[in-house]
Amino acid sequence: MTVFRRSPISALDVARMDSAPLWVEQVGDEVWWDDPRPHEGGRRCVVRLTPDGEIRDVLPPGWNARNRLIEYGGRSWRPVPGGGVVFTNWADQRLYLHREGGEPVALTPGDGSHYGDLVVRGDEVWCVRERGPRRDLVAVRLDGGGLRTVLTSHDFLMNPRVSPDGTRVAWIGWNHPNMPWDGTELCVAPLREDGTAGERRVVAGGADESVVQAEWRDDDTLYAVTDPTGWWNLYEIPLDGRPPRNLAPREEEFGTGTWKLGYAYFGFTGDGRVAAIHGTGDGKALGVLDPATGVITDVGSPHTAWGSTISVRGSRAVAVASTPYSPYQVIEVDLESGEVRGLSRLQDPPPREHLPTPRATTYPGADGRPVHAHVYPPAEAAGREPYLIFVHGGPTGCWPLGLDLEVAFFTSRGIGVAVVNYGGSTGYGRAYRERLRHGWGLVDVEDSAAVARGLVAEGLADPARLAIRGGSAGGWTSLCALVRTDVFRCAVAFYAITDAEAWAGETHDFESRYLDGLIGPLPETRERYADRSPTTHAARASGPALLMHGLEDVIVPLAQTERFVAGMRDAGHSCEFITFPGEQHGWRREETMVASLEAELAFYEKIFGSGGSAGLG
């Protein structure tokens, strides 16, 4: 029996609007970007918008501009002088040069190395090379003449930038057990005549300060997004011994957690000002900062969610942004007039009446501190409706306040959605981010349950029809909530972590020490790992679960899901399990997105239509 309303928003509609463009760049009179293609097996294609308004593919069919740098990827392409593009190809992870009319030509050997965070300098592309657990900055000749190692400094590197006069190189590095949102170092070193770096000097950052982007203002000054005050603000970093200067002190974020190497949040205008994305997890804006006065003038765009990519030239900025009623799109902003123009193709979004209007709010957490959430009410709500708690991944991440058609897929069917930016999320300063320190599996669970209870207290949610769902770290939280509380009737988890200690030994290098901060160092806190893991307590589940996993996932191996499924079934609990060939960590193929959403909806139909009661009284 169907228990939800009919909706004009299909799973296929969601799949075709699921991914956002990446890596925008202005190239002369053209705008280039990375276009998602879920209908082409999930490949990423570089495209360009010509002055006559035509969007053309830069890459030939079948080529996929994506890389495995830190497994989440990094800046994967750059235009090159004389026309063409240098890019990393997903199939073999090599760097290629492609010029129009020809075929891509490999620039690097097929030795298993990963390349990313590309920057073109003259006849070379500078980038981060990853060989197993080792990373260095290399310069690769565009004429196929090989590469040289410029420097090796930290466990992880990003943001290579050469000074305008070519005499110095700046970069950002960090070491285990830090993650890039914990502490990084902004380094500068002279360049020798042979093109290698001399002795480095740390000019900003440290063990408890996170630098996430840096750019040369001139030969002797860097501008950087860093957080010595607890907020990612924009700083001037002089290299003459003067202290750094916060250009616009605000309890706002001008950056976010580094999950892909190559993010950009600001750029220089032609008149010495800075165009910068800023705000909180409850909404961001594009503003123009005058460094002399500290005044930021927002352009007045209706967009509330902004991607971590921007290109600024003169008085024009190009970025990726979304509103609560329109999906992520490449947009052009005239920084003088405030005029905004959409550039990338869009599948027409559903009519406004089928889209929810989000409400940013807070609920009191278990310790009385506020928990941030965005509430998306269901269509034709009459009170006491079923609600889904959406939990973002990371866990050092954030759910932005923009259109997510996956949310609308459910709200248009009469199911409310609340997305939880639990303690540990970005967008609300370092203190909020560090609420999760050594508390993963507790704080995130308590905050998610607090939002659910708040919805019930407001008379919005039916306590017997509450579900929780999430992917990766969000899957962990969802399953922890299922086994540690009696709030949720069921849980849905995608590529979820379920056994913390096993995952710490199974996962890739980038996150191999992540749990030191989230739970505690091993082996000293081994008992804590076992107690927090949902697999340990599968028998205590408050309801059934649906788990899904890609068969090529190296970030969260399939064994993580298999362990929890076995624990649930051994305890006599209902646990559905679906796998997807050809998928890695996160869905990229149209057919997977459709199958996953349809399976999830069918699961809720079965659970919420079966009668009975569970959860809060």
C-alpha angles and dihedrals in degrees: 000000000000111000099177132067122262114258136198089218110091129192087250090057089054093047093052092052098036105100129060129220117256142200104023120196137175113228111185106298092343133085119217129193145161109263121205116228110189088161089059097056093282098295122157114228125194110229135181133211109219124211089256090062098255120136111216132183113247093193124060119245115287098025114118119201098209135110142195098231104151082351091270091073137232142230098320107189146021133187113248132217113273094027132296137075139264113214146161115247119219098215096063103005092233126139115249136188116215126187123184113270095024140072125264113272121211116240099181133049121261094245099129096264120143122222129194150133089069125198123176117221116178109300094349138071114219116206148145114272119202121199109174108302093343125093131184140165113253136182114219120198114235091214091064094256095135133252142277131209110245098185147338116202118137141022087259133025136187144154102047109192129173118210117251092253091050095236101109140035126211126197143157123242140173140178138220132304090030122086116212092259090054102054137334135168126231105214135190127193135173117251115235124218090262091058096253125122125256128211112330128230124203108227101172141003131037142176093318101029125079120209109190104172136014132181133179112253089184137330093292104031137064129194114211141176107230139145116226088139093049094262127086099245132163115263137188109227111197116197095208096082099270114130122258115270125217103227096200115009108209139148087242136099122249090179142020143213115311108240095145123036112239104044116156126198103169143028138182123261123217094259100053099269127117128238107211139175110228143160139083138288087276094062142332136209141193113245139173114233124206104209092202095059104020090233117145118201113196117217094228097240116162091227116116101176121056130187120231095257133087137161120198127191123165107316095338127093126187120197144145117257145157139201126209087264104036130055127240111294137169105256135186119217125196100216093203101048098024090231113157124203128185113229110175125073116263133198102231108263118232117273113286092248090065094053123084123236107231124223119206109214145143134236127200111262127215091274094043094256117128121263115208119227142160115222120207109190119217124250114276092002115193097175133274094052127161111271134198120208107214114207118197124223129243094058080227093062142093139228105229125219099251140101114300109178089200087066091047090050087067102033091052087058093054098265116126121222131205118184113205123215091193126190105295095045124126121239098062104069135271096288091059090044092053094051084091094056107129087347103091110137090027111048095038091047094047091048093049091049090047091057091049091050090047091055090051092048090053090054092244103109132054106232090214093055105052121129133177127209140172147142132248106338086005087057089053091053092047093052092042088054090050093054101033101045139036093221100098129065092202144347137222119201131184122202088338132185107234105160111047101192094046091048092052088060097039104046131085126279098260093063099026091106097031091104091059086079099031098049109357141276121299136270093014095063100035093128089055090054092053094046094049096047115101091216089065091058102033090125089064095058113141092214146345127307139211117208129187131185141177115237094223097052112134096168094061108016119222090246089074092065093039091057094054094044090053092049092051094048093045088056092050096252123140111252124169119202129194129178129197122209116220095023125118127187102330130009118281103158121086094224092053093050091051095046093046095051094044091050091049093050091048089051092055091046089056096045101041093040094053097080124223127100139263140159127030123014 
